[in-house]
């Protein structure tokens, strides 16, 4: 069984991960945009790292690396402060994930 994930909330992600352990899966593919739209970016990213899953970087994830380029990623201007906040919550070693 393949499972595709896209989450921004650690609580919801942990519930899905518990279900995965219960039912099992062959492979997990994370569809990106997981850390910039929720209140716990570091916790969410750490949970995903533990999965050893295939991770496809979304436009929001990429914009965290350089929030000034948000318009290039079709991210509305009112979300740019959130990108800066999110980036400030993460450290360089996590961003290299």
MDTraj code that builds the backbone (N, CA, C; nanometers):
import mdtraj as md
import numpy as np

residues = "UNK UNK UNK UNK UNK UNK UNK UNK UNK UNK UNK UNK UNK UNK UNK UNK UNK UNK UNK UNK UNK UNK UNK UNK UNK UNK UNK UNK UNK UNK UNK UNK UNK UNK UNK UNK UNK UNK UNK UNK UNK UNK UNK UNK UNK UNK UNK UNK UNK UNK UNK UNK UNK UNK UNK UNK UNK UNK UNK UNK UNK UNK UNK UNK UNK UNK UNK UNK UNK UNK UNK UNK UNK UNK UNK UNK UNK UNK UNK UNK UNK UNK UNK UNK UNK UNK UNK UNK UNK UNK UNK UNK UNK UNK UNK UNK UNK".split()
xyz = np.array([
    [0.0844, -0.1172, 0.0000],
    [0.0000, 0.0000, 0.0000],
    [0.0890, 0.1236, 0.0000],
    [0.0546, 0.2216, -0.0821],
    [0.1235, 0.3505, -0.0834],
    [0.0382, 0.4518, -0.0103],
    [0.1021, 0.5419, 0.0603],
    [0.0303, 0.6475, 0.1301],
    [0.0931, 0.7804, 0.0938],
    [0.0104, 0.8763, 0.0558],
    [0.0568, 1.0099, 0.0205],
    [0.0136, 1.1054, 0.1305],
    [0.1084, 1.1825, 0.1829],
    [0.0802, 1.2733, 0.2942],
    [0.0964, 1.4184, 0.2547],
    [0.0106, 1.5017, 0.3077],
    [0.0321, 1.6457, 0.3072],
    [-0.0328, 1.7003, 0.4340],
    [0.0500, 1.7442, 0.5270],
    [0.0020, 1.7900, 0.6571],
    [0.0768, 1.9141, 0.7011],
    [0.0072, 1.9982, 0.7765],
    [0.0726, 2.1134, 0.8368],
    [0.0543, 2.1136, 0.9881],
    [-0.0218, 2.0226, 1.0403],
    [-0.0477, 2.0192, 1.1838],
    [0.0114, 1.8921, 1.2434],
    [0.0932, 1.9080, 1.3440],
    [0.1601, 1.7941, 1.4048],
    [0.0605, 1.6966, 1.4655],
    [-0.0444, 1.7462, 1.5292],
    [-0.1433, 1.6587, 1.5916],
    [-0.2088, 1.5684, 1.4882],
    [-0.2499, 1.6254, 1.3765],
    [-0.3114, 1.5458, 1.2698],
    [-0.2104, 1.4480, 1.2112],
    [-0.0885, 1.4931, 1.1924],
    [0.0157, 1.4066, 1.1372],
    [0.0414, 1.2886, 1.2294],
    [0.0524, 1.3136, 1.3582],
    [0.0781, 1.2045, 1.4529],
    [-0.0371, 1.1032, 1.4529],
    [-0.1608, 1.1499, 1.4371],
    [-0.2753, 1.0587, 1.4297],
    [-0.2648, 0.9694, 1.3065],
    [-0.2254, 1.0272, 1.1943],
    [-0.2086, 0.9486, 1.0720],
    [-0.0936, 0.8497, 1.0882],
    [0.0147, 0.8925, 1.1500],
    [0.1287, 0.8033, 1.1701],
    [0.0921, 0.6854, 1.2601],
    [0.0096, 0.7096, 1.3602],
    [-0.0366, 0.6005, 1.4464],
    [-0.1198, 0.5013, 1.3659],
    [-0.2021, 0.5527, 1.2760],
    [-0.2837, 0.4667, 1.1904],
    [-0.1960, 0.3860, 1.0944],
    [-0.0897, 0.4490, 1.0449],
    [0.0042, 0.3788, 0.9565],
    [0.0669, 0.2607, 1.0307],
    [0.1095, 0.2842, 1.1537],
    [0.1700, 0.1760, 1.2318],
    [0.0707, 0.0623, 1.2540],
    [-0.0548, 0.0994, 1.2739],
    [-0.1587, 0.0000, 1.2998],
    [-0.1858, -0.0862, 1.1764],
    [-0.1949, -0.0220, 1.0594],
    [-0.2343, -0.0922, 0.9373],
    [-0.1175, -0.1272, 0.8458],
    [-0.0070, -0.0571, 0.8597],
    [0.1101, -0.0827, 0.7762],
    [0.0997, -0.0193, 0.6381],
    [0.2148, 0.0023, 0.5784],
    [0.2226, 0.0570, 0.4436],
    [0.3581, 0.0198, 0.3846],
    [0.3646, 0.0099, 0.2543],
    [0.4908, -0.0237, 0.1882],
    [0.5795, 0.0985, 0.1705],
    [0.5183, 0.2110, 0.1418],
    [0.5952, 0.3320, 0.1134],
    [0.5105, 0.4543, 0.1459],
    [0.5759, 0.5569, 0.1963],
    [0.5080, 0.6829, 0.2267],
    [0.5702, 0.7913, 0.1411],
    [0.4848, 0.8678, 0.0763],
    [0.5302, 0.9805, -0.0053],
    [0.4650, 1.1060, 0.0503],
    [0.5463, 1.2004, 0.0922],
    [0.4958, 1.3269, 0.1444],
    [0.4897, 1.4268, 0.0295],
    [0.3745, 1.4899, 0.0123],
    [0.3505, 1.5771, -0.1023],
    [0.3880, 1.7228, -0.0797],
    [0.4600, 1.7534, 0.0258],
    [0.5112, 1.8887, 0.0461],
    [0.4118, 1.9852, 0.1076],
    [0.4566, 2.1109, 0.1177],
    [0.3793, 2.2175, 0.1821],
    [0.3345, 2.1759, 0.3221],
    [0.4254, 2.1179, 0.3949],
    [0.3916, 2.0611, 0.5252],
    [0.4247, 2.1503, 0.6438],
    [0.5119, 2.2488, 0.6263],
    [0.5607, 2.3180, 0.7456],
    [0.5273, 2.4659, 0.7525],
    [0.4836, 2.5265, 0.6460],
    [0.4686, 2.6724, 0.6484],
    [0.3302, 2.7199, 0.6899],
    [0.2335, 2.6330, 0.6967],
    [0.0970, 2.6782, 0.7227],
    [0.0430, 2.6329, 0.8576],
    [0.1276, 2.5801, 0.9425],
    [0.0823, 2.5329, 1.0721],
    [0.1620, 2.5928, 1.1860],
    [0.1165, 2.5699, 1.3094],
    [0.1786, 2.6329, 1.4260],
    [0.3041, 2.5637, 1.4776],
    [0.3376, 2.4448, 1.4252],
    [0.4509, 2.3690, 1.4777],
    [0.5418, 2.3210, 1.3645],
    [0.6088, 2.4122, 1.2962],
    [0.6890, 2.3704, 1.1806],
    [0.8036, 2.2760, 1.2157],
    [0.8741, 2.3025, 1.3242],
    [0.9873, 2.2176, 1.3611],
    [0.9404, 2.0776, 1.3994],
    [0.8366, 2.0702, 1.4794],
    [0.7847, 1.9410, 1.5228],
    [0.7326, 1.8601, 1.4046],
    [0.6654, 1.9280, 1.3122],
    [0.6128, 1.8602, 1.1938],
    [0.7259, 1.8060, 1.1083],
    [0.8265, 1.8878, 1.0843],
    [0.9381, 1.8445, 1.0008],
    [1.0155, 1.7301, 1.0663],
    [1.0344, 1.7371, 1.1969],
    [1.1035, 1.6282, 1.2666],
    [1.0250, 1.4976, 1.2578],
    [0.8927, 1.5056, 1.2686],
    [0.8097, 1.3852, 1.2562],
    [0.8232, 1.3250, 1.1172],
    [0.8292, 1.4093, 1.0156],
    [0.8443, 1.3602, 0.8784],
    [0.9825, 1.2989, 0.8560],
    [1.0841, 1.3587, 0.9158],
    [1.2200, 1.3042, 0.9017],
    [1.2284, 1.1632, 0.9590],
    [1.1573, 1.1393, 1.0680],
    [1.1577, 1.0075, 1.1315],
    [1.0984, 0.8999, 1.0406],
    [1.0134, 0.9393, 0.9473],
    [0.9464, 0.8428, 0.8596],
    [1.0385, 0.7821, 0.7548],
    [1.1456, 0.8529, 0.7232],
    [1.2326, 0.8106, 0.6139],
    [1.1504, 0.7917, 0.4860],
    [1.0664, 0.8897, 0.4574],
    [0.9765, 0.8816, 0.3428],
    [1.0323, 0.9608, 0.2243],
    [0.9700, 0.9427, 0.1115],
    [1.0008, 1.0262, -0.0045],
    [0.9330, 1.1601, 0.0206],
    [1.0073, 1.2681, 0.0098],
    [0.9527, 1.4011, 0.0379],
    [0.9638, 1.4866, -0.0874],
    [0.8503, 1.5327, -0.1356],
    [0.8469, 1.6216, -0.2513],
    [0.8304, 1.7641, -0.1990],
    [0.9269, 1.8492, -0.2272],
    [0.9230, 1.9859, -0.1772],
    [0.8118, 2.0645, -0.2471],
    [0.7262, 2.1261, -0.1667],
    [0.6201, 2.2102, -0.2203],
    [0.6670, 2.3539, -0.2361],
    [0.5848, 2.4353, -0.2993],
    [0.6228, 2.5748, -0.3210],
    [0.6363, 2.6513, -0.1890],
    [0.5538, 2.6208, -0.0906],
    [0.5655, 2.6874, 0.0392],
    [0.6942, 2.6453, 0.1091],
    [0.7287, 2.5180, 0.0983],
    [0.8534, 2.4700, 0.1585],
    [0.9734, 2.5405, 0.0962],
    [0.9712, 2.5535, -0.0344],
    [1.0815, 2.6203, -0.1041],
    [1.0883, 2.7686, -0.0679],
    [0.9730, 2.8310, -0.0517],
    [0.9698, 2.9738, -0.0188],
    [1.0240, 3.0016, 0.1214],
    [1.0176, 2.9047, 0.2098],
    [1.0747, 2.9235, 0.3435],
    [1.2245, 2.9487, 0.3337],
    [1.2894, 2.8873, 0.2371],
    [1.4335, 2.9069, 0.2201],
    [1.4667, 3.0494, 0.1792],
    [1.3757, 3.1150, 0.1074],
    [1.3958, 3.2533, 0.0638],
    [1.2594, 3.3215, 0.0500],
    [1.2032, 3.3698, 0.1624],
    [1.0692, 3.4274, 0.1610],
    [1.0497, 3.5439, 0.0639],
    [1.1566, 3.6143, 0.0305],
    [1.1430, 3.7258, -0.0635],
    [1.1015, 3.6786, -0.2027],
    [1.1227, 3.5524, -0.2315],
    [1.0854, 3.4973, -0.3616],
    [0.9435, 3.4392, -0.3625],
    [0.8672, 3.4628, -0.2577],
    [0.7318, 3.4074, -0.2476],
    [0.6464, 3.4337, -0.3715],
    [0.6487, 3.5552, -0.4294],
    [0.5671, 3.5773, -0.5496],
    [0.6042, 3.4845, -0.6658],
    [0.7313, 3.4475, -0.6752],
    [0.7739, 3.3546, -0.7805],
    [0.7114, 3.2169, -0.7619],
    [0.6771, 3.1839, -0.6378],
    [0.6177, 3.0543, -0.6071],
    [0.4657, 3.0630, -0.5978],
    [0.4100, 3.1739, -0.6450],
    [0.2656, 3.1979, -0.6458],
    [0.2057, 3.1938, -0.5048],
    [0.2794, 3.2495, -0.4099],
    [0.2328, 3.2602, -0.2725],
    [0.1928, 3.4052, -0.2487],
    [0.0725, 3.4251, -0.1991],
    [0.0223, 3.5605, -0.1812],
    [0.1035, 3.6362, -0.0764],
    [0.1081, 3.7655, -0.0952],
    [0.1930, 3.8525, -0.0132],
    [0.1586, 3.8472, 0.1352],
    [0.0316, 3.8274, 0.1675],
    [-0.0055, 3.8278, 0.3098],
    [0.0508, 3.7070, 0.3859],
    [0.1008, 3.6059, 0.3149],
    [0.1611, 3.4899, 0.3807],
    [0.3118, 3.5038, 0.4020],
    [0.3723, 3.6057, 0.3441],
    [0.5180, 3.6229, 0.3546],
    [0.5645, 3.6345, 0.5002],
    [0.4971, 3.7110, 0.5865],
    [0.5415, 3.7138, 0.7270],
    [0.5397, 3.5751, 0.7921],
    [0.4440, 3.4919, 0.7531],
    [0.4390, 3.3553, 0.8062],
    [0.5601, 3.2742, 0.7614],
    [0.6044, 3.2974, 0.6381],
    [0.7225, 3.2270, 0.5883],
    [0.8463, 3.2654, 0.6690],
    [0.8609, 3.3959, 0.6982],
    [0.9741, 3.4409, 0.7802],
    [0.9661, 3.3810, 0.9208],
    [0.8458, 3.3818, 0.9787],
    [0.8282, 3.3254, 1.1127],
    [0.8661, 3.1780, 1.1128],
    [0.8171, 3.1066, 1.0138],
    [0.8446, 2.9635, 1.0040],
    [0.9946, 2.9382, 0.9902],
    [1.0594, 3.0140, 0.9029],
    [1.2038, 2.9979, 0.8840],
    [1.2784, 3.0236, 1.0143],
    [1.2329, 3.1219, 1.0920],
    [1.2976, 3.1529, 1.2194],
    [1.2811, 3.0403, 1.3219],
    [1.1765, 2.9586, 1.3074],
    [1.1535, 2.8469, 1.3987],
    [1.2446, 2.7279, 1.3678],
    [1.2978, 2.7262, 1.2475],
    [1.3792, 2.6134, 1.2018],
    [1.5266, 2.6517, 1.2038],
    [1.6121, 2.5542, 1.2158],
    [1.7555, 2.5817, 1.2095],
    [1.8121, 2.5210, 1.0819],
    [1.9295, 2.5621, 1.0452],
    [1.9908, 2.5276, 0.9161],
    [1.9957, 2.3768, 0.8932],
    [2.0266, 2.2986, 0.9959],
    [2.0363, 2.1541, 0.9752],
    [1.9015, 2.0932, 0.9375],
    [1.7960, 2.1479, 0.9922],
    [1.6622, 2.0991, 0.9584],
    [1.6250, 2.1439, 0.8180],
    [1.6599, 2.2657, 0.7822],
    [1.6261, 2.3169, 0.6495],
    [1.6970, 2.2391, 0.5389],
    [1.8074, 2.1753, 0.5696],
    [1.8775, 2.0944, 0.4698],
    [1.8079, 1.9623, 0.4415],
    [1.7057, 1.9293, 0.5162],
    [1.6289, 1.8067, 0.4966],
    [1.5743, 1.8042, 0.3560],
])
top = md.Topology()
chain = top.add_chain()
for i, resn in enumerate(residues, 1):
    res = top.add_residue(resn, chain, resSeq=i)
    for name in ("N", "CA", "C"):
        top.add_atom(name, md.element.get_by_symbol(name[0]), res)
traj = md.Trajectory(xyz[None], top)
